[in-house]
Amino acid sequence: MIIKTAKDLDVYQLAYEQALRIFELSSTFPDEEKFALTSQIRRASRSVCLNLREAWAKRRYEAHFISKLTDCDGENGETETALDFALDCGFMRKCNHAILVEKNHLIGKKLGKMLSDPDPFIIRK
């Protein structure tokens, strides 16, 4: 498959699915968490995709591309921490947490691979 946009990347598609699933599950969090954990977990999970789109736009500049991918990886880690809080606070079942964390790890591995070998994605003059 030819990658024309960031949306064609496997990691983008996984991250997008993850953000949608987190949105769905976080809608059951308590009302008092609306402006705390609910907002934070949604923002962090969406930021993985948003930063991937920015990284894709920066492919002419390797340092900028890597910087945005690093932001993606950070947001992915933040998402996992928020998932841990959701589990430990009793807002999420253990089985849902395990599935989401496993997907976060997969996203992290794919981002790590891109970070360790950005050349296939960089636009050279």
C-alpha positions in Angstrom: 0.0 0.0 0.0 1.3 3.5 -0.9 1.2 5.9 2.0 -0.1 9.2 0.7 -1.2 10.8 4.0 -0.7 10.2 7.7 -4.1 8.6 7.7 -2.7 5.7 5.7 -0.2 4.8 8.4 -1.0 1.7 10.5 0.0 3.6 13.6 -2.4 6.4 12.8 -5.3 4.0 12.2 -4.6 2.2 15.5 -4.3 5.4 17.4 -7.5 6.8 15.9 -9.4 3.6 16.9 -7.9 3.8 20.3 -9.0 7.4 20.8 -12.6 6.5 19.7 -12.7 3.5 22.1 -11.4 5.7 24.9 -14.0 8.3 24.2 -16.7 5.6 24.3 -15.5 4.1 27.6 -14.8 7.4 29.3 -18.4 8.5 28.8 -19.2 6.2 31.7 -16.8 7.9 34.1 -18.4 9.8 37.0 -19.6 13.3 36.4 -17.2 14.7 38.9 -14.4 13.5 36.6 -15.7 15.4 33.5 -13.2 18.2 33.7 -10.4 16.0 35.1 -9.7 12.4 34.1 -12.3 12.2 31.4 -11.1 15.3 29.6 -7.4 14.4 30.1 -7.7 10.9 28.8 -9.6 12.0 25.7 -7.2 14.8 25.0 -4.1 12.7 25.4 -5.4 9.8 23.2 -6.5 12.3 20.5 -3.2 14.1 20.6 -1.4 10.9 19.3 -3.3 11.3 16.0 -3.1 15.1 16.0 0.7 15.0 16.4 1.1 12.3 13.8 -0.7 14.6 11.3 1.7 17.4 12.3 4.7 15.1 12.0 3.6 14.1 8.5 3.4 17.7 7.5 7.0 18.2 8.8 8.6 15.4 6.8 10.8 17.8 4.9 12.7 18.6 8.1 13.9 15.4 9.9 14.4 17.1 13.3 10.9 18.5 13.2 9.5 15.2 12.1 11.3 13.4 14.9 10.2 16.0 17.4 6.5 15.6 16.6 6.9 11.8 16.7 8.4 12.2 20.1 5.3 14.2 21.1 3.1 11.4 19.8 5.0 8.9 22.0 4.7 11.1 25.0 1.0 11.5 24.5 0.7 7.7 24.1 2.4 7.3 27.4 0.2 9.9 29.1 -2.8 8.0 27.7 -1.6 4.8 29.4 -1.1 6.5 32.7 -4.7 7.9 32.5 -5.9 4.4 31.8 -4.1 3.2 34.9 -5.8 5.9 37.0 -9.2 4.9 35.5 -8.6 1.3 36.4 -7.3 2.0 39.9 -10.2 4.5 40.6 -12.7 1.9 39.6 -13.9 3.6 36.5 -12.9 0.9 34.1 -13.0 -2.9 34.1 -9.7 -4.8 34.2 -10.4 -6.5 30.9 -11.0 -3.2 29.1 -7.9 -1.8 30.6 -5.8 -4.7 29.5 -7.1 -4.4 25.9 -6.4 -0.7 25.7 -3.0 -0.9 27.3 -2.0 -3.7 24.9 -3.0 -1.4 22.0 -1.1 1.5 23.6 2.0 -0.7 23.7 1.5 -1.6 20.0 1.2 2.0 19.1 4.3 2.8 21.1 6.3 0.1 19.3 5.2 1.4 15.9 6.1 5.0 16.9 9.4 3.7 18.2 10.2 2.0 14.9 9.5 5.3 13.1 11.7 7.2 15.5 14.6 4.7 15.1 14.3 4.8 11.3 12.7 7.9 10.0 14.3 7.8 6.6 11.5 6.1 4.8 9.2 8.9 5.7 11.4 11.9 5.2 11.0 13.9 2.0 14.5 14.5 0.5 15.1 17.3 -2.0 
